[in-house]
Amino acid sequence: MFHIVAQAIQRRIDKASHLMDNMSMQNGMWRHALRRAKDHIKTAPPDSLVTAALAVYHGPLDQAVRSQLLNDWLNR
């Protein structure tokens, strides 16, 4: 009888240990994802500026206007 109880307890300990290992891996993955998200937030304003500039440059403006805008921007 004692042997059966000990086996049941050991199975519970093994399951708990396995669960803790999995949670530890998830914690590392979440921390990595959080770091990446923070990096993306830091670069969002300059990325938006470049995207807006490309949309204006490749938009409906002709080459003369695009060249003038580029020259004005470079000479600031």
N, C-alpha and C positions, 0 to 999 in steps of 0.2 A: 504494500500500500504506500509506504513512504517513498519507494522508488518511483511510483507513478506520479505522485505529487511533485517530486523533485524534477522529473522529466517535463511536467507541465510548466513548472516555474522556469526551467531552462529555456523552453520554447518561447515563453513570454519575454524573457531577457533577450534572447536572440532577435525576436521581432522588434523589440524596443531599440536594440542596438542598430539594427538595420535601418529603422526609421530615423534615428539620429544621424546616421551616416548620410542618408538621402537628404535630410534637412540641411546638413552642413554643405552639401554640394549645391543645393538650391540657394543657400545664403550667398555663396561665392558668385553664382550666376547673377543674382539680383544686384549684388554690389557692382559687378562689372557693367551691367545694364545701366545702373544709376550713374556710374562714371561717364559712360558714353553719352547718356542723355544730357548731363551737365556740359560736356564738351560741345554737343550740338547747340545747346542754348547759348554758349559763349560765341559761337561763330554765326548765329542766325542773323544778326544785324548786317555784318559785312556780306554775307551770302545774299541777303535780300537786296543790298545795294548793287552788287554785281548782276543779279538777275534783272533788276529794274533797268540797269544800264544796257544790258543786252536786248531787252525787250524794246527799248527806245531805239537803240542803234539798228536793230534788224526789223523795226516796224515800218510804217508807211512812209517814212522820210526818204527823200532821195539822197544820192551820194554827196551832193554839195552840202546839204544841211548836216548830214552825219559827220562830214569832215570838219565843218565849222564847230559843231558841238565838241568833237574830240579835241580840236585845237584849243578851244576855250577851256576845256577841262584840264588839259595838260599844262597850260600856261598859268594856272592859278597858283 
